[in-house]
Amino acid sequence: MAKSLIIVESPAKAKTISRFLGKEYKVVASMGHVRDLPKSQLGIDIENGFMPKYITIRGKGPLIENLKKEAAKAKNVLLATDPDREGEAISWHLAHLLELPLESPCRVEFHEITKNAVSESLRHPRKIDMNLVDAQQARRILDRLVGYKISPILWRKVKWGLSAGRVQSAAVRMICDREKEIAEFVPEEYWTIEAELACQEGGNAFLAKLHSRGDEKLSLKDRNAVEKIVADLQKEIFTVVEVKKGERRRNPSPPFTTSTMQQEASRKLGFTAKKTMMVAQQLYEGLDIEGEGTVGLVTYIRTDSTRISEQAQKEAREYILKNYGTEYIGSGTSAQKNKKNIQDAHEAIRPTSVFRHPESIKNSLTADQYKLYKLIWERFVASQMAPAVYDTVSAEIKAGDYVFKASGSTLKFSGFMAVYTEGADEETEREEGLLPELTEGQTLVLLQIKPEQHFTQPPPRYTEAMLVKALEERGIGRPSTYAPIIDTIQKRGYVKKEKGRFKPTELGQIVTEILKEYFSDIVDLDFTAEMENQLDKIESGEENWQRIVESFYEPFKEKLKVAEEKIEEVKIEDEVTDEKCEICGRNMVIKRGRYGEFMACSGFPECRNTKPLIEQVGVKCPKCGGDIVVRKSKKGRKFYGCSNYPDCDFVLWDPPSEIPCPRCGSLMVEKTVRNEKIAVCTNPECGYKKSEG
């Protein structure tokens, strides 16, 4: 008896779905894309409506022949690639190769890989959505035109092997612009004054911050003004003039979108966007769970929506009621209001079953799978819980003409915080502590005046989480593109990470300046975002893809001519180091190859000595005084060892801190315990620990 053939993208997904279906179905994998534009040529017929010239991807011939044989034997073929633009395009290519009628209901979407969801989807096949396909084709063609037209100019004028990408170039510009802001930043001095007070001698101390002199808000810019105020305050009596008590609510964050999942996994787990998406895909496609078999653990992981289904909400409420109580059940309105550019094609990222608690399946998952699943599960459950409630108190205190303000809060009801709280990109202000019971008219004891000098700080360099957030806010790229954007700009050598933050390389700055001068649209953030909007309009059927591509290409073509004529050749010198070549004695230089940066002798080609680039951490080895450097184990795990190895065998698995232990002077390391960063002394007899916030 002929079977129905279901084609998915990956063997893992095929295995999971096969388990749910009976013998009347056969599930096979296309192993991703089957056709693409050729690598050796532009592959776009510009003169004839920008029609793409697709070819079978090299090495996919035998796989395609096997798919054709299976399709010929099947009573019908269903294409079940991922439910997004790219997945729709893969289904379209498969339909072309297998000669399936485009009007036939051959397309199914699995938004979660569970038995019920798969069975329900199979009952509602549809025809291929050509609007989705055209939007993906337009993106691919635009990117090919930019890459294959600008890159050869960069090869000739700057350096062989360079490339320019439509969206990636805008991301590099954001990093370069931030670096320029930092370089041009002029710090300004300012001061704050706090009074340490108590209700009576020996009572609990609390802090109040100087706010104003009468109705005049104080702006303290120099030491002399501060010293005069401090001298005045020493003579004054501190009196409570007003006390206000209230209540503050803190609402839970909505469930994860692709962007917020990447941001939070970066903050809390230290995952790159690429790693987050790889692990999330595994959770979506299905894993072998002890006692259950193969099952998808989370819903589709490329989404910009915070919407969840009624069934998922009902299950969450049931779980919360059973494990926390009625008062912990939220209103179910934590999903954010639709912002501009949100597609809302899929649900938010959530567990396929809230009753599959992370701890119950921990033994069936790898460490990374468990960490990310737990994060997704906790975020979803918390999103359906009640707000946290704080009791707040604020006091206004006068000292002569000077007005101080103090505030405090206590957690009255934990609400969603019993499960999860969102991380932050930067250090937040000091948390409010408790205030003693204060009454209006009460005289306070002044313990000390604490003036403190500050300087305004430049904007911080982007972490991966911050860059994803900025790309999303500017409308550059879409959920599925953030990870490849970040991966690509690092591989090309345009940016590098220093202490977890992006910094442009000289090459990245040079290429960005060239693009800004000759191809301003390519690196214009608003233009790039508007192009995303145009792609969205193609997807919704409001625009024709060829018209959009043509409107971009005609002015782009003229800019190419100007750039070819006017860009002058740029020579990028290798970065010279102080390290000497052990073979010929010349200085070593830093070069970049296919696998990243390395050191080579400046005497090349006479001397061909090369060696790995060693990353120093700025800390001396406590055993021999050598430099501690970053190394990698055979399994690729990062560790920290002495540069004098093998003569010195000192090694650490946690990053060393530049600050010695304040108690015993020993080396300290930076650890993360339950999402909290702490500095820990390496001297076992000391035991000093300090939270780093």
C-alpha positions as CSV (number, residue, x, y, z in Angstrom):
1,M,0.0,0.0,0.0
2,A,1.3,3.4,-1.0
3,K,2.2,5.7,1.8
4,S,2.0,9.4,2.2
5,L,5.4,11.0,2.1
6,I,6.3,13.9,4.5
7,I,9.4,15.8,3.8
8,V,11.0,17.8,6.6
9,E,14.4,19.6,6.8
10,S,16.3,17.6,9.4
11,P,16.7,13.9,10.4
12,A,16.0,14.8,14.1
13,K,12.6,16.3,13.1
14,A,11.9,13.3,10.9
15,K,12.6,10.9,13.7
16,T,10.3,12.7,16.1
17,I,7.4,13.0,13.7
18,S,7.8,9.3,12.5
19,R,7.1,8.3,16.1
20,F,3.8,10.0,16.2
21,L,2.4,8.7,12.9
22,G,1.2,5.3,11.8
23,K,2.5,3.0,9.0
24,E,0.6,5.0,6.3
25,Y,3.2,7.8,6.5
26,K,6.9,7.9,5.7
27,V,8.9,10.8,6.9
28,V,12.2,11.8,5.3
29,A,14.6,14.8,5.5
30,S,15.8,17.2,2.8
31,M,18.8,18.1,4.9
32,G,18.0,21.8,4.6
33,H,18.2,23.7,1.3
34,V,18.2,21.7,-2.0
35,R,18.7,24.6,-4.5
36,D,20.4,27.9,-4.3
37,L,22.1,30.6,-6.5
38,P,25.5,29.4,-7.8
39,K,28.6,30.5,-5.8
40,S,30.8,31.0,-8.9
41,Q,28.6,33.7,-10.6
42,L,26.0,36.3,-9.8
43,G,23.2,34.0,-10.8
44,I,20.6,36.7,-11.4
45,D,19.4,37.8,-14.8
46,I,19.3,41.5,-14.3
47,E,18.0,42.2,-17.8
48,N,15.0,39.9,-17.5
49,G,13.2,40.9,-14.3
50,F,16.0,39.9,-11.9
51,M,15.1,36.2,-12.4
52,P,17.3,34.0,-10.3
53,K,19.2,31.1,-11.8
54,Y,18.9,28.3,-9.3
55,I,21.1,25.2,-9.3
56,T,21.1,22.0,-7.3
57,I,23.4,22.4,-4.3
58,R,26.6,20.5,-4.8
59,G,26.5,17.1,-3.2
60,K,22.7,17.0,-3.0
61,G,22.2,15.1,-6.2
62,P,21.9,11.6,-4.7
63,L,19.6,12.9,-1.9
64,I,17.3,14.5,-4.5
65,E,17.2,11.4,-6.6
66,N,16.1,9.4,-3.5
67,L,13.4,12.0,-2.7
68,K,12.1,11.7,-6.3
69,K,11.9,7.9,-6.0
70,E,10.1,8.1,-2.7
71,A,7.7,10.7,-4.1
72,A,7.0,8.5,-7.1
73,K,5.9,5.7,-4.8
74,A,3.8,7.8,-2.5
75,K,0.1,8.4,-2.8
76,N,0.7,12.1,-2.0
77,V,3.6,14.3,-0.9
78,L,3.4,16.8,2.0
79,L,6.1,19.4,2.5
80,A,6.7,20.2,6.2
81,T,9.7,22.4,6.3
82,D,9.9,25.1,9.0
83,P,7.0,27.5,9.2
84,D,8.7,30.7,8.0
85,R,9.8,32.5,4.8
86,E,12.9,30.3,4.4
87,G,11.0,27.1,5.1
88,E,8.3,28.1,2.6
89,A,11.0,28.7,0.0
90,I,12.6,25.3,0.7
91,S,9.2,23.7,0.2
92,W,8.8,25.6,-3.1
93,H,12.2,24.4,-4.3
94,L,11.2,20.8,-3.3
95,A,7.9,21.1,-5.2
96,H,9.8,22.3,-8.3
97,L,12.3,19.4,-8.2
98,L,9.6,16.8,-7.4
99,E,7.2,18.3,-10.0
100,L,4.4,18.9,-7.6
101,P,1.6,21.2,-8.8
102,L,1.9,24.5,-6.9
103,E,-1.9,24.7,-6.6
104,S,-2.1,21.4,-4.8
105,P,-2.5,21.3,-1.0
106,C,1.0,19.9,-0.4
107,R,2.2,22.2,2.4
108,V,1.8,21.6,6.1
109,E,3.2,23.6,9.1
110,F,4.3,22.2,12.4
111,H,4.4,25.0,15.0
112,E,5.2,22.5,17.7
113,I,6.4,18.9,17.3
114,T,3.9,17.0,19.5
115,K,1.5,14.3,18.5
116,N,-1.6,16.4,18.8
117,A,-0.1,19.3,16.9
118,V,1.3,17.2,14.1
119,S,-2.0,15.3,13.7
120,E,-4.0,18.5,13.6
121,S,-1.6,20.1,11.0
122,L,-1.9,17.1,8.7
123,R,-5.7,17.6,8.6
124,H,-5.2,21.1,7.2
125,P,-2.7,21.0,4.3
126,R,-2.6,24.1,2.1
127,K,-1.0,25.2,-1.1
128,I,2.5,26.9,-1.1
129,D,2.2,30.6,-0.2
130,M,4.0,32.3,-3.0
131,N,4.0,35.6,-1.2
132,L,6.2,34.1,1.5
133,V,8.4,32.6,-1.2
134,D,8.7,35.8,-3.1
135,A,9.7,37.7,0.1
136,Q,12.5,35.2,0.7
137,Q,13.6,35.4,-2.9
138,A,13.7,39.1,-2.8
139,R,15.8,39.0,0.3
140,R,18.2,36.5,-1.3
141,I,18.5,38.5,-4.5
142,L,19.0,41.8,-2.8
143,D,21.8,40.3,-0.6
144,R,23.4,38.6,-3.7
145,L,23.4,41.9,-5.6
146,V,25.0,43.8,-2.7
147,G,27.5,41.0,-2.0
148,Y,28.6,40.1,-5.5
149,K,28.7,43.7,-6.8
150,I,30.5,45.5,-3.9
151,S,32.8,42.7,-2.8
152,P,35.0,42.7,-5.9
153,I,35.5,46.5,-5.5
154,L,36.7,45.9,-1.9
155,W,39.0,43.1,-3.1
156,R,40.7,45.4,-5.5
157,K,40.8,48.5,-3.4
158,V,41.3,47.2,0.2
159,K,42.0,43.6,0.7
160,W,41.4,40.3,-1.2
161,G,38.6,38.1,0.2
162,L,36.5,40.9,1.7
163,S,32.7,41.0,1.3
164,A,29.9,43.4,2.0
165,G,26.5,42.3,3.2
166,R,23.3,44.3,3.0
167,V,22.2,43.8,6.6
168,Q,25.6,42.9,8.1
169,S,27.1,46.1,7.0
170,A,24.4,48.1,8.9
171,A,25.2,46.1,12.0
172,V,28.9,46.8,11.7
173,R,28.1,50.5,11.2
174,M,26.2,50.5,14.5
175,I,29.3,49.1,16.3
176,C,31.6,51.6,14.5
177,D,29.3,54.5,15.4
178,R,29.3,53.4,19.1
179,E,33.1,53.2,19.0
180,K,33.2,56.8,17.6
181,E,30.9,58.0,20.4
182,I,33.2,56.4,23.0
183,A,36.3,58.0,21.4
184,E,34.8,61.4,21.2
185,F,33.2,61.3,24.7
186,V,34.3,64.0,27.1
187,P,33.6,63.0,30.7
188,E,32.0,65.6,33.0
189,E,32.5,65.8,36.7
190,Y,29.5,65.7,39.0
191,W,29.0,65.0,42.7
192,T,26.4,63.5,45.0
193,I,25.9,64.0,48.7
194,E,24.3,61.5,51.0
195,A,23.6,61.7,54.7
196,E,23.9,58.6,56.8
197,L,21.2,59.0,59.4
198,A,19.6,57.1,62.3
199,C,16.5,57.6,64.5
200,Q,18.6,57.6,67.6
201,E,22.2,56.9,68.7
202,G,23.0,53.3,68.1
203,G,19.9,52.9,65.9
204,N,19.9,51.3,62.4
205,A,21.5,53.6,59.9
206,F,19.9,54.6,56.5
207,L,20.9,56.8,53.7
208,A,19.2,59.9,52.4
209,K,20.3,61.7,49.2
210,L,20.6,65.5,48.8
211,H,17.9,66.6,46.4
212,S,17.6,70.4,46.5
213,R,18.1,73.7,48.3
214,G,14.6,74.9,48.9
215,D,12.8,74.5,45.5
216,E,16.1,74.8,43.6
217,K,17.3,71.4,42.3
218,L,21.1,71.2,43.0
219,S,23.6,70.4,40.3
220,L,26.9,69.7,41.9
221,K,29.8,70.2,39.5
222,D,33.0,70.8,41.6
223,R,34.6,70.0,44.8
224,N,34.6,73.5,46.2
225,A,30.8,73.8,46.0
226,V,30.4,70.4,47.6
227,E,32.8,71.2,50.5
228,K,30.9,74.4,51.3
229,I,27.6,72.4,51.4
230,V,29.1,69.7,53.6
231,A,30.3,72.3,56.0
232,D,26.9,73.9,56.1
233,L,25.2,70.5,56.7
234,Q,27.4,69.7,59.7
235,K,25.7,72.6,61.5
236,E,22.1,71.7,60.7
237,I,19.4,69.6,62.4
238,F,17.9,66.9,60.2
239,T,14.1,66.7,60.6
240,V,11.5,64.4,58.9
241,V,9.0,66.7,57.2
242,E,7.0,64.2,55.2
243,V,6.5,60.4,55.1
244,K,4.6,58.7,52.3
245,K,3.7,55.0,52.3
246,G,2.4,53.2,49.2
247,E,2.4,50.0,47.1
248,R,4.3,49.3,43.9
249,R,3.6,46.5,41.5
250,R,6.1,44.9,39.2
251,N,4.7,43.0,36.2
252,P,6.2,39.9,34.7
253,S,7.9,40.0,31.3
254,P,6.0,38.4,28.4
255,P,7.0,35.0,27.0
256,F,10.1,34.8,24.8
257,T,10.3,36.0,21.2
258,T,13.4,35.0,19.3
259,S,15.1,38.3,20.1
260,T,14.3,38.3,23.8
261,M,15.4,34.6,24.1
262,Q,18.7,35.4,22.5
263,Q,19.2,38.4,24.8
264,E,18.3,36.6,28.0
265,A,20.4,33.5,27.1
266,S,23.3,35.8,26.5
267,R,22.8,37.6,29.9
268,K,22.1,34.6,32.1
269,L,23.7,31.7,30.3
270,G,26.6,33.3,28.4
271,F,25.3,31.8,25.2
272,T,26.0,33.4,21.8
273,A,23.0,34.0,19.6
274,K,24.3,31.3,17.3
275,K,24.5,28.8,20.2
276,T,21.1,29.8,21.5
277,M,19.4,29.1,18.1
278,M,21.3,25.8,17.7
279,V,20.1,24.5,21.1
280,A,16.6,25.9,20.7
281,Q,16.3,24.1,17.3
282,Q,17.2,20.9,19.1
283,L,14.5,21.5,21.7
284,Y,11.9,22.3,19.0
285,E,12.7,19.3,16.7
286,G,12.5,16.7,19.4
287,L,14.7,14.8,21.9
288,D,14.5,11.4,23.5
289,I,12.9,11.9,26.9
290,E,13.0,9.0,29.3
291,G,9.6,7.5,29.7
292,E,8.1,9.4,26.7
293,G,10.2,8.7,23.7
294,T,11.1,11.4,21.2
295,V,9.1,14.7,21.7
296,G,9.4,18.4,20.8
297,L,9.9,20.3,24.0
298,V,9.2,23.9,22.8
299,T,7.2,25.6,20.2
300,Y,8.7,27.1,17.0
301,I,11.7,29.2,17.9
302,R,11.7,31.9,15.2
303,T,8.9,34.3,16.2
304,D,8.4,38.0,17.0
305,S,5.1,37.5,18.8
306,T,4.3,37.2,22.5
307,R,0.9,35.7,21.8
308,I,0.1,32.3,23.3
309,S,-2.8,29.9,22.7
310,E,-5.8,29.6,24.9
311,Q,-4.9,25.9,25.6
312,A,-1.3,26.9,26.7
313,Q,-2.7,29.6,29.0
314,K,-5.2,27.2,30.5
315,E,-2.5,24.7,31.3
316,A,-0.3,27.4,32.8
317,R,-3.1,28.5,35.1
318,E,-3.7,24.9,36.1
319,Y,0.0,24.4,36.9
320,I,0.2,27.7,38.9
321,L,-2.9,26.9,40.9
322,K,-1.7,23.5,41.8
323,N,1.9,24.5,42.8
324,Y,1.5,28.1,44.1
325,G,-2.1,28.9,44.8
326,T,-4.9,31.0,43.4
327,E,-3.3,34.3,44.4
328,Y,-0.4,33.6,42.1
329,I,-2.5,33.3,38.9
330,G,-2.1,36.3,36.7
331,S,-4.6,38.0,34.5
332,G,-3.1,36.4,31.4
333,T,-2.4,39.8,29.8
334,S,1.4,39.8,29.9
335,A,1.7,39.6,26.1
336,Q,3.0,42.9,24.9
337,K,1.0,45.1,22.6
338,N,1.8,44.6,19.0
339,K,4.6,46.9,18.0
340,K,5.5,48.0,14.5
341,N,7.0,45.3,12.3
342,I,5.7,42.4,14.4
343,Q,4.5,39.6,12.1
344,D,2.6,37.7,14.8
345,A,2.6,34.6,12.5
346,H,3.5,32.2,15.4
347,E,3.0,31.9,19.1
348,A,5.7,33.1,21.5
349,I,8.3,30.5,22.4
350,R,7.0,28.3,25.2
351,P,7.2,24.7,26.4
352,T,4.9,22.4,24.5
353,S,3.7,21.2,27.9
354,V,4.0,23.3,31.1
355,F,3.7,20.0,33.1
356,R,7.0,18.9,31.7
357,H,9.1,20.5,34.5
358,P,12.8,21.1,33.7
359,E,13.9,19.0,36.6
360,S,11.8,16.0,35.6
361,I,13.6,15.7,32.2
362,K,17.1,17.0,33.2
363,N,18.6,13.5,32.9
364,S,17.5,13.3,29.3
365,L,19.1,16.6,28.2
366,T,22.6,17.9,27.7
367,A,23.7,20.6,30.1
368,D,23.0,23.3,27.5
369,Q,19.7,21.9,26.5
370,Y,18.6,21.8,30.1
371,K,19.7,25.4,30.8
372,L,17.9,26.8,27.8
373,Y,14.7,24.7,28.3
374,K,14.6,25.8,32.0
375,L,15.0,29.5,30.9
376,I,12.1,29.1,28.4
377,W,9.9,27.2,30.9
378,E,10.5,29.7,33.7
379,R,9.9,32.7,31.5
380,F,6.6,31.3,30.2
381,V,5.3,30.2,33.6
382,A,6.2,33.6,35.2
383,S,4.5,35.4,32.3
384,Q,1.2,33.9,33.4
385,M,1.6,34.7,37.1
386,A,0.5,37.7,39.2
387,P,2.6,40.8,39.6
388,A,5.1,41.1,42.5
389,V,3.9,43.6,45.1
390,Y,6.2,45.9,47.2
391,D,5.4,48.0,50.2
392,T,7.1,51.4,49.6
393,V,8.0,54.2,51.9
394,S,9.5,57.6,51.0
395,A,10.6,60.4,53.3
396,E,11.5,64.0,52.8
397,I,14.0,65.3,55.3
398,K,15.1,68.9,55.8
399,A,18.4,70.2,57.1
400,G,18.1,73.9,57.2
401,D,17.3,74.9,53.6
402,Y,18.6,71.6,52.2
403,V,16.1,68.9,51.2
404,F,17.1,65.2,51.4
405,K,15.0,62.3,50.1
406,A,15.1,58.7,51.2
407,S,13.1,55.7,50.0
408,G,12.8,52.0,50.8
409,S,10.8,49.0,49.8
410,T,10.0,45.5,51.0
411,L,8.7,42.6,49.0
412,K,5.2,42.0,50.2
413,F,4.1,39.4,47.7
414,S,6.6,37.6,45.4
415,G,4.1,36.8,42.6
416,F,6.0,35.8,39.4
417,M,9.3,36.4,41.1
418,A,8.8,33.1,42.9
419,V,9.7,31.6,39.5
420,Y,11.8,34.0,37.5
421,T,13.1,37.6,37.1
422,E,14.5,39.1,33.9
423,G,18.2,39.9,33.6
424,A,19.7,43.3,32.8
425,D,22.4,44.4,30.2
426,E,24.0,46.9,32.5
427,E,24.3,47.4,36.3
428,T,21.2,48.9,37.7
429,E,21.1,51.5,40.5
430,R,21.5,50.3,44.0
431,E,18.4,48.5,45.2
432,E,16.3,50.3,47.8
433,G,16.8,49.0,51.3
434,L,14.6,49.2,54.3
435,L,13.8,52.4,56.1
436,P,13.2,52.5,59.9
437,E,9.8,53.6,61.1
438,L,9.8,57.4,60.6
439,T,7.3,60.0,61.7
440,E,6.7,63.6,60.5
441,G,8.5,66.1,62.8
442,Q,11.0,63.5,64.0
443,T,14.6,64.7,64.6
444,L,17.3,62.4,63.3
445,V,20.9,61.8,64.3
446,L,23.5,62.6,61.7
447,L,26.2,59.9,61.6
448,Q,28.2,61.3,58.7
449,I,28.0,63.2,55.4
450,K,29.2,61.2,52.4
451,P,30.1,63.3,49.4
452,E,31.1,61.3,46.3
453,Q,32.7,62.4,43.1
454,H,31.5,60.9,39.8
455,F,32.2,61.3,36.1
456,T,29.7,60.8,33.3
457,Q,30.5,57.6,31.4
458,P,30.5,57.0,27.6
459,P,27.9,54.7,26.2
460,P,28.9,51.1,26.6
461,R,30.1,48.9,23.8
462,Y,27.5,46.4,22.7
463,T,27.3,43.0,24.3
464,E,25.6,40.3,22.1
465,A,22.4,40.8,24.0
466,M,22.5,44.6,23.6
467,L,23.3,44.3,19.9
468,V,20.3,41.9,19.3
469,K,18.1,44.4,21.1
470,A,19.4,47.3,19.2
471,L,19.0,45.5,15.8
472,E,15.4,44.7,16.7
473,E,14.6,48.2,17.9
474,R,16.0,49.7,14.7
475,G,14.1,47.2,12.6
476,I,17.3,45.8,11.0
477,G,16.9,42.1,10.2
478,R,14.3,39.8,11.4
479,P,14.2,37.1,14.2
480,S,15.9,34.4,12.1
481,T,18.7,36.7,10.9
482,Y,20.2,38.1,14.2
483,A,22.4,35.0,14.9
484,P,23.9,34.8,11.4
485,I,24.4,38.6,11.3
486,I,26.5,38.5,14.5
487,D,28.3,35.3,13.4
488,T,29.2,36.7,10.0
489,I,30.6,40.1,11.0
490,Q,33.0,38.3,13.4
491,K,34.1,35.8,10.9
492,R,34.8,38.5,8.3
493,G,37.1,40.2,10.8
494,Y,35.0,43.4,10.9
495,V,34.4,43.3,14.6
496,K,35.9,41.4,17.5
497,K,34.9,40.7,21.1
498,E,36.9,42.1,24.0
499,K,35.6,41.0,27.4
500,G,32.3,40.0,26.0
501,R,31.7,43.3,24.1
502,F,32.0,44.2,20.4
503,K,34.7,46.4,19.1
504,P,35.3,47.2,15.4
505,T,38.6,46.2,13.9
506,E,40.6,48.6,11.7
507,L,39.3,46.7,8.7
508,G,35.7,47.1,9.9
509,Q,36.1,50.8,10.3
510,I,37.8,51.2,6.9
511,V,35.2,49.2,5.1
512,T,32.4,51.1,6.9
513,E,33.8,54.5,6.0
514,I,34.0,53.4,2.3
515,L,30.4,52.2,2.3
516,K,29.2,55.3,4.1
517,E,30.9,57.5,1.4
518,Y,30.0,55.5,-1.8
519,F,27.1,53.3,-0.8
520,S,25.3,55.3,1.9
521,D,22.1,53.4,1.6
522,I,23.8,50.1,2.4
523,V,24.9,51.2,5.8
524,D,22.0,53.7,6.5
525,L,20.1,52.2,9.4
526,D,16.7,53.8,8.4
527,F,17.1,52.6,4.8
528,T,17.9,49.1,5.9
529,A,14.9,49.0,8.2
530,E,12.6,50.3,5.5
531,M,13.8,47.6,3.2
532,E,12.7,45.1,5.8
533,N,9.3,46.8,5.7
534,Q,9.2,46.3,1.9
535,L,10.0,42.6,2.3
536,D,7.1,42.4,4.8
537,K,4.8,44.0,2.2
538,I,5.9,41.4,-0.4
539,E,5.0,38.7,2.2
540,S,1.5,40.2,2.8
541,G,0.9,40.5,-1.0
542,E,1.0,44.3,-1.0
543,E,4.1,44.7,-3.2
544,N,5.6,42.9,-6.2
545,W,9.1,41.5,-5.4
546,Q,10.6,42.5,-8.8
547,R,9.5,46.1,-8.4
548,I,11.1,46.3,-5.0
549,V,14.4,44.8,-6.3
550,E,14.4,47.1,-9.3
551,S,13.8,50.2,-7.2
552,F,16.9,49.3,-5.2
553,Y,19.1,48.3,-8.1
554,E,18.7,51.2,-10.5
555,P,20.3,53.8,-8.1
556,F,22.7,51.2,-6.8
557,K,24.0,50.5,-10.3
558,E,25.1,54.2,-10.7
559,K,26.8,54.2,-7.3
560,L,28.8,51.1,-8.4
561,K,30.2,53.0,-11.3
562,V,31.2,56.0,-9.2
563,A,32.8,53.7,-6.6
564,E,34.9,51.8,-9.1
565,E,36.3,55.1,-10.5
566,K,36.9,57.0,-7.2
567,I,37.8,54.7,-4.4
568,E,41.5,54.8,-3.9
569,E,43.5,51.8,-2.9
570,V,43.8,51.3,0.8
571,K,46.7,49.4,2.4
572,I,46.0,47.8,5.8
573,E,49.2,47.2,7.6
574,D,49.6,44.1,9.8
575,E,49.6,44.9,13.6
576,V,53.1,44.6,14.8
577,T,53.6,43.0,18.3
578,D,56.5,43.1,20.7
579,E,57.0,39.4,20.4
580,K,60.1,38.2,18.6
581,C,60.2,35.4,16.1
582,E,62.2,32.6,17.7
583,I,63.6,31.5,14.3
584,C,64.9,34.8,12.8
585,G,64.4,37.4,15.6
586,R,62.1,39.7,13.6
587,N,58.9,41.0,15.2
588,M,55.8,38.9,14.9
589,V,52.7,40.4,13.4
590,I,49.0,39.6,13.8
591,K,47.3,38.2,10.6
592,R,43.8,36.9,9.9
593,G,43.1,33.6,8.2
594,R,40.2,31.4,7.5
595,Y,40.1,30.3,11.2
596,G,40.7,33.6,12.8
597,E,43.7,35.6,13.9
598,F,47.2,34.1,14.3
599,M,50.8,35.4,14.6
600,A,53.3,35.3,11.8
601,C,56.8,36.4,11.3
602,S,57.1,39.9,9.6
603,G,59.9,38.4,7.6
604,F,57.5,36.4,5.4
605,P,58.2,34.9,2.8
606,E,61.8,34.5,3.9
607,C,60.7,33.3,7.3
608,R,57.4,31.3,7.4
609,N,57.1,30.9,11.2
610,T,53.5,31.1,12.5
611,K,51.9,30.3,15.8
612,P,48.5,30.7,17.5
613,L,47.6,34.2,18.9
614,I,47.6,34.0,22.6
615,E,45.0,36.1,24.4
616,Q,46.3,37.5,27.7
617,V,44.0,38.4,30.5
618,G,46.2,41.0,32.3
619,V,46.8,38.8,35.4
620,K,50.1,37.3,36.5
621,C,50.5,33.6,37.4
622,P,50.7,33.3,41.2
623,K,53.0,30.3,40.9
624,C,55.8,31.6,38.7
625,G,55.0,35.2,37.8
626,G,54.3,34.5,34.1
627,D,51.3,35.8,32.2
628,I,48.0,34.0,32.5
629,V,46.6,33.4,29.0
630,V,43.4,31.9,27.5
631,R,43.8,28.3,26.2
632,K,41.4,25.7,24.9
633,S,41.2,22.0,25.8
634,K,41.1,19.2,23.3
635,K,37.3,19.3,23.6
636,G,37.2,23.1,22.9
637,R,36.5,24.2,26.4
638,K,38.1,27.5,27.4
639,F,40.5,27.5,30.4
640,Y,43.2,29.8,31.8
641,G,46.8,28.7,32.1
642,C,50.3,30.0,32.6
643,S,52.2,31.2,29.5
644,N,55.3,29.4,30.8
645,Y,53.6,25.9,30.3
646,P,55.0,23.2,30.3
647,D,57.5,24.6,32.8
648,C,54.6,25.9,34.9
649,D,51.4,23.8,35.2
650,F,49.2,26.5,36.8
651,V,45.6,26.3,35.4
652,L,42.1,27.7,36.2
653,W,38.7,26.9,34.7
654,D,37.2,30.2,35.8
655,P,38.3,33.6,34.5
656,P,40.8,35.3,36.9
657,S,40.0,38.7,38.3
658,E,42.5,41.6,38.0
659,I,41.6,42.6,41.6
660,P,43.4,40.5,44.3
661,C,41.6,39.2,47.4
662,P,41.2,42.1,49.8
663,R,41.5,39.7,52.7
664,C,44.6,37.7,51.9
665,G,45.9,39.1,48.6
666,S,45.6,35.9,46.7
667,L,44.3,35.6,43.1
668,M,40.5,35.7,42.8
669,V,38.3,34.2,40.0
670,E,34.9,35.2,38.6
671,K,32.2,32.6,39.0
672,T,28.5,32.5,38.1
673,V,26.3,30.8,40.7
674,R,22.6,30.7,40.2
675,N,22.8,33.5,37.6
676,E,24.7,35.7,40.1
677,K,28.3,36.8,39.4
678,I,30.6,36.5,42.4
679,A,34.4,36.9,42.9
680,V,35.9,34.0,44.8
681,C,39.4,33.8,46.4
682,T,41.4,30.8,45.1
683,N,43.1,30.4,48.6
684,P,41.1,27.6,50.2
685,E,42.1,28.7,53.7
686,C,40.6,32.2,53.0
687,G,37.2,31.5,51.6
688,Y,36.5,35.2,50.7
689,K,33.5,35.7,48.4
690,K,31.9,38.9,47.0
691,S,28.9,39.5,44.8
692,E,29.6,41.5,41.7
693,G,26.0,42.4,41.1
